[in-house]
């Protein structure tokens, strides 16, 4: 069950990050948006290039910011890995894994003032199996967002260390969204790796302790992305309402 829960929450992270990217990207100029996310883009691109090199794929046209109006990152469109089946999984998963590892180290070095007040046990290692459990999960997610907002409010925002942590956290969390053209591959990679991990654990009768130690990072990522998604929806809705009232298309 722990690997099924892990797979589910990783899918939530990827889809939520993709949603936040689409919503926020439509509120500001794409080039400004992509420039702000540059630290997260750098980490994700490093993961992408590493996946290409490991699988023997072709590395071409890979840039952090394209020289155009959007300024979006550019990845290798058709990498053609030499390792069948597993190659695309590695390429799709490594950018997400790289951002997750970066969040772990950023949190360990800069995030104590915020993380100390976040309830990091909301995203558990089990999945709801009934409707009451499902509604309890939704209430728990609201509690997680509330604790994240409260933790930010309690932190000293005048401290440059705290501001740097929040900035890097947002950049890395949003860049967990797959690169253009890699959404299906990333989702498939998460599912395949989850199934493979569950099979290996059942055959060896041992659970990888790193899965357990990664829940805190997962909780923090989910809290950040859900908060950003909520803010993005509110802002997007307000902007749309103002345009409607002003008679704009």
C-alpha positions in Angstrom: 0.0 0.0 0.0 2.9 2.4 0.7 4.1 2.3 -2.9 0.5 2.7 -4.2 0.2 5.8 -2.0 3.6 7.1 -3.1 2.6 6.7 -6.8 -0.7 8.5 -6.2 0.9 11.5 -4.4 3.6 11.8 -7.0 0.9 11.9 -9.7 -0.8 14.6 -7.6 2.4 16.6 -7.4 3.0 16.4 -11.2 -0.5 17.2 -12.2 -0.8 20.0 -9.6 2.5 21.5 -10.7 1.4 21.4 -14.3 -1.9 23.1 -13.4 -0.1 25.8 -11.5 2.3 26.4 -14.3 -0.6 26.7 -16.8 -2.6 29.1 -14.6 0.3 31.3 -13.5 1.8 31.3 -16.9 -1.4 32.8 -18.3 -1.4 35.7 -15.8 2.0 37.2 -16.6 4.2 37.4 -19.6 5.6 33.9 -20.4 9.2 35.2 -20.5 8.9 36.9 -17.1 7.3 33.8 -15.6 10.0 31.5 -17.0 12.8 33.8 -15.9 11.4 33.9 -12.3 11.5 30.1 -12.3 15.1 29.9 -13.5 16.6 28.1 -10.4 13.9 25.3 -10.7 14.4 25.2 -14.5 18.2 24.7 -14.0 17.7 21.7 -11.6 15.0 20.1 -13.8 17.2 20.6 -16.9 20.1 19.0 -15.2 17.9 16.0 -14.3 16.7 15.8 -17.9 20.2 15.9 -19.4 21.4 13.3 -16.9 18.6 11.0 -17.9 19.6 11.5 -21.6 23.2 10.7 -20.9 22.4 7.7 -18.7 20.2 6.1 -21.4 22.5 7.0 -24.2 20.0 9.3 -25.9 20.8 12.2 -28.1 21.2 15.6 -26.4 20.3 18.5 -28.7 18.6 21.9 -28.5 18.6 21.9 -24.7 18.5 25.4 -23.3 17.3 27.1 -20.0 15.6 30.0 -21.7 14.9 30.1 -25.4 15.6 33.3 -27.2 12.0 34.2 -28.1 9.0 35.9 -26.6 8.1 33.0 -24.3 11.6 32.3 -22.9 10.6 28.8 -22.1 13.1 26.0 -21.4 13.9 23.8 -24.4 14.5 20.1 -24.2 15.5 17.4 -26.7 12.3 16.7 -28.6 13.0 13.1 -29.7 15.8 11.7 -27.5 15.7 8.1 -28.8 17.3 6.4 -25.8 19.3 3.3 -26.4 17.7 1.5 -23.5 14.3 0.2 -24.5 11.3 0.7 -22.2 13.4 1.7 -19.2 15.1 4.6 -21.0 12.0 6.8 -21.4 11.0 6.1 -17.8 14.4 7.3 -16.6 14.2 10.4 -18.8 10.7 11.2 -17.6 11.4 10.7 -14.0 14.8 12.3 -13.4 13.7 15.9 -13.6 11.0 15.3 -11.0 13.5 13.4 -8.8 16.1 16.1 -9.2 13.7 18.8 -8.0 12.6 16.6 -5.1 16.2 16.1 -4.0 16.8 19.8 -4.3 13.8 20.6 -2.2 15.2 18.2 0.5 18.5 19.9 0.6 17.0 23.4 0.5 14.7 22.5 3.3 17.5 21.0 5.4 19.7 24.1 5.0 17.2 27.0 4.9 13.7 25.8 5.8 13.8 25.2 9.6 11.8 28.4 10.5 9.0 27.4 8.2 9.0 23.6 8.3 9.0 23.5 12.1 5.4 24.8 12.0 4.1 22.7 9.1 2.1 19.5 9.8 4.1 17.1 7.8 2.0 14.0 8.5 -1.1 14.8 6.5 0.0 13.0 3.3 0.1 9.5 4.7 1.3 6.2 3.3 -2.2 4.8 2.8 -5.0 5.6 0.4 -8.7 6.2 1.3 -10.8 3.1 0.7 -14.2 4.5 1.5 -16.2 7.7 0.9 -15.8 8.9 4.6 -12.0 8.3 4.3 -12.0 10.2 1.0 -13.7 13.3 2.6 -11.3 13.0 5.6 -8.4 13.1 3.1 -9.8 16.3 1.5 -10.2 17.9 5.0 -6.6 16.9 5.8 -5.4 18.6 2.7 -7.1 21.8 3.7 -5.5 21.5 7.1 -2.1 21.0 5.4 -2.5 24.2 3.4 -3.7 26.0 6.5 -0.6 24.9 8.4 1.7 25.8 5.6 0.2 29.4 5.4 0.4 29.7 9.2 4.0 28.5 9.1 4.8 31.3 6.6 3.0 33.8 8.7 4.9 32.8 11.9 8.3 32.9 10.1 10.3 36.1 10.0 9.7 37.2 6.5 12.2 40.0 7.0 14.9 37.3 7.2 16.6 36.9 3.8 17.1 33.2 4.6 13.4 32.6 4.9 12.6 34.5 1.7 15.3 32.6 -0.2 13.9 29.3 1.0 10.3 30.2 0.0 11.5 31.4 -3.4 13.5 28.3 -4.1 10.7 26.1 -2.8 8.2 27.7 -5.2 10.6 27.5 -8.2 11.5 23.8 -7.6 7.9 22.7 -6.8 6.4 24.4 -9.9 9.2 22.9 -12.1 8.1 19.5 -11.0 5.7 19.9 -13.9 6.9 17.9 -16.9 8.5 19.7 -19.8 6.4 20.2 -23.0 6.0 16.9 -24.8 7.0 14.9 -21.7 3.7 14.9 -19.7 2.5 11.4 -20.7 6.0 10.1 -20.3 6.4 11.4 -16.8 3.0 10.1 -15.7 3.8 6.7 -17.2 7.2 6.7 -15.5 5.7 7.3 -12.1 3.2 4.5 -12.5 5.8 2.0 -13.9 8.3 2.9 -11.2 5.6 2.5 -8.5 4.6 -0.9 -9.8 8.2 -2.0 -10.1 9.1 -0.8 -6.6 6.1 -2.7 -5.1 7.0 -5.9 -7.0 10.7 -5.7 -5.8 9.6 -4.9 -2.2 7.2 -7.9 -2.2 9.8 -10.3 -3.6 12.5 -9.2 -1.2 10.2 -8.7 1.7 11.8 -5.4 2.5 10.7 -1.8 2.1 13.2 0.8 1.1 13.7 3.2 4.1 14.3 6.1 1.7 10.6 5.8 0.8 9.7 6.5 4.4 12.2 9.3 4.8 10.8 11.0 1.7 7.3 11.6 3.0 8.3 15.0 4.7 9.5 16.3 1.3 6.4 15.0 -0.3 4.2 16.7 2.2 6.0 20.0 1.8 5.7 19.8 -2.0 2.0 18.9 -1.9 1.3 21.8 0.5 3.2 24.3 -1.6 1.6 23.3 -4.9 -1.9 23.1 -3.5 -1.5 26.6 -2.0 -0.2 27.9 -5.3 -3.0 26.2 -7.1 -5.6 27.8 -4.8 -4.1 31.3 -5.2 -3.8 30.8 -9.0 -7.4 29.9 -9.3 -8.6 32.8 -7.2 -6.4 35.3 -9.1 -7.4 33.9 -12.4 -11.1 34.0 -11.5 -10.8 37.6 -10.3 -9.0 38.7 -13.5 -11.6 37.0 -15.6 -14.5 38.6 -13.6 -12.9 42.1 -14.0 -12.6 41.6 -17.7 -16.2 40.4 -18.0 -17.5 43.4 -16.1 -15.4 45.7 -18.2 -16.8 44.1 -21.4 -13.5 42.7 -22.5 -13.2 39.4 -24.4 
